[in-house]
Amino acid sequence: MKRTATAVWNGSGKEGSGNLTTQSTTLNKTQYSYKSRFEEGVGTNPEELIAAAHSGCFAMKLSFVLGGAGFTADSLEVTSTVALEDGAITSSHLVLKASIPGISAEKFKECADDAKANCPVSKVLNCEITLDASLV
């Protein structure tokens, strides 16, 4: 399986602007710029998209790990906060709020740690990955 996305950039780094389009067209000429990346401008940015990818990947991987352990989550809410410092992505912090009937705190932690270590996006990120997981 391969997925594609295309970026188009026009102009200089600070004054220019661009757009992103994904194969699925979920992003379809979605605006990004210096302001949307480094300030509070309108549009998206690569770090936000990595955070979305990491939270989505982790949630799905955890669902599979739980299923393998005999559990089905009622809900898994995951937020990823990606930090960009000195021109490098330095961390992704995952916050998980999970509702999983019948699971012990120990088994929950084991499953969450497994998903954190083994979701494909975690494996590709070259940064610190932390997790705060709680059952709700």
Steps between C-alpha positions, in 0.01 A plus 500: 500500500624847416336836569584833342475867579613798295627836618513807277697801627522842338730782603755542774506308827356780712275688256399209277214258541405155392237233502482132579290236328469138609419201285161464672437876453428534871749780460424668168720800432503567876688822572822513697751778551769636728227655714301176532818315593687738727234749610120480519405533134214334317579159356678184601864406548714186487523464879121509540468234232762281672309541828178390325678204343657396831180524705299314235761228451545447875123476561456241225806298609375501860162374380675206332719432805195505727315264266792259512477508880123434496376856557297748296514868586181700527712803408862604457563875489860585411665840469852535367702815560799526269781738595716679243815646656804646325389366163436142615203303623616408848202324654149368466303485824196273491211545742257209506160493668355151468181325593561125491257273684655237725868588455737523797730799543803272446366349177396845377850638554656196329275539194549878480879467525496232228299727268728796572810300409355321201263725309657572160515876556680456834750279322577762234528800732856579604409678821400443861154349531320527832161375611256596773226236504191498717189287525181701521 
